[in-house]
Amino acid sequence: MRVTVTAGVNSTLTLTTQACERAYKAQPDQVAQVCNSLNVENGARLNWMPQETILFEGSALHRRLRVNMDGNARLLMVEPVVFGRAAMGEQLHNCQFRDRIKIMRDGRLDYIDSINLTGDVSAHLTLSNVAGGAGAMASVVLVDPLAETHLDDLRALLPDTAGASLLAKDVLVLRLLAPDSFTLRKVLVPVLRLLNHTEIPRCWMI
């Protein structure tokens, strides 16, 4: 699946999903491909707020997100991922997940992140230097001239399993780990409200 979106000059565009994305068990030797391309033109703001992607046992998903921004464009991006259905006790012993995010501004690289998990993902996530047993995670990036002003308020909202830092005065990055999707969302909702400067889509309510 390929999606291309453009926020035109001086516009504001918020994109979300109707429900959580589910990556079901794949057919043998088949891998789902999702490629999202976002363009944010001068003076525009794009809020990329998909709900959680839930990985099922046996799933195989390769996903790419590329954002091309003009110099004075703004971006709020969140990408949450849930590793199995905790309520069902699901473990990901045979799973493939590759995720790559790249944000370019005026042709220069502002942010890049890549995840590559294959095989017994649940066992890998239990390692203290990987995820410490977390069952869900999220990445948040804010590209905005006011990004630096949000850092202290943002850190006050975060648990010990999250961290926020500035890559530049106008580029704020957050990584969050949580035991399950409900705990993840309880943190993400106030974070997104803060960084969005206003209310967020109703589907994000708890």
PyMOL commands that set and color helices and strands:
alter all, ss='L'
color gray80, all
select helices_A, chain A and resi 86-88+121-125+147-157+181-196+202-204
alter helices_A, ss='H'
color red, helices_A
select strands_A, chain A and resi 2-7+12-16+21-23+32-40+45-49+53-55+60-69+74-83+95-105+108-119+136-143+162-168+171-178
alter strands_A, ss='S'
color yellow, strands_A
deselect
rebuild
show_as cartoon
